[in-house]
């Protein structure tokens, strides 16, 4: 797991630098106001895409690990076919929702109404955002090296395009086109590599997209699992893109730009540790299938202590250099984000203390409980963020983010401790009744 995380770290470190470079070039070219519009448009499309998208890669890991390991290709391909079908429906559904949303609520989200045609055109990128199946396949086949490369493709396209746009003093439409092209390139690379790798392993022998019988035949609880993970990931948006959209709707594009830049820098502190999560899911799935509860417990506590402790030290360092960092990276206009940056750094640190908790719950038959906890926290957090932003502005929005992160951490920790005390001992194996089946 640590080896795979190390591979991802190499790719993500490069990706992070490139992504930050593209952000800096866009911010300096467009200025804080138009950059805020770019942020809001992208956040809107990302939000709709994530709402529509099922986390089918988790289903592929949870239900496809054992069949592939045991050579049951028919069963593995049934799960793969189900996952691909979900991705296709998600992409189409996401575009439809986004286009309707532009017409109904677009003017309330912080961008000028005259941009509606451009936002509608950019919404088509959603179909290329839905890449859960190839991602899950590469994780399942232990090809984290390809995932590391894929993570940089989008950022390479953006930073090169942004550099050219900066030289040409281009406008918003050009940057939207660059962001679109980056997503298409990343999707094409990922899908191609996953297909090639599956064929090399013989996992696609005799595979057909259309097959007789129900897609979930032989996998009870599969629909329940994917609905739980989808709803859970949708609720997670409250702590990412929805926050940016709410700030933009309440305070305007300028403050949305400051909030987004601060959040990106705050997330940069957490990014190295969070790279463990993609490598963590396959290991937890294997340990859960083997009912190795002792190793599961030890792994969770070690990761929480390592990630949370390291992030706490980084928080102190980042707090000291945040103002010159903002000035150097994105320019003098964005130094006003220094206070909200400190709060968002704190929220990232709290999320790192909770790093292994949700993957553990998802991998051990408790996806339904994880969803219900996130739903409760979201219902408390969004009103808090709304009123804090109205009353206290940008800095209060950052403070609300810390409170939300703390609530989620405490709730997930309680669920994990309850799982530890279960009288049945080992976690439920995939396909057997567990908390996920009670949602």
Beta strands, then each sheet from edge to edge (+ up, - down):
end
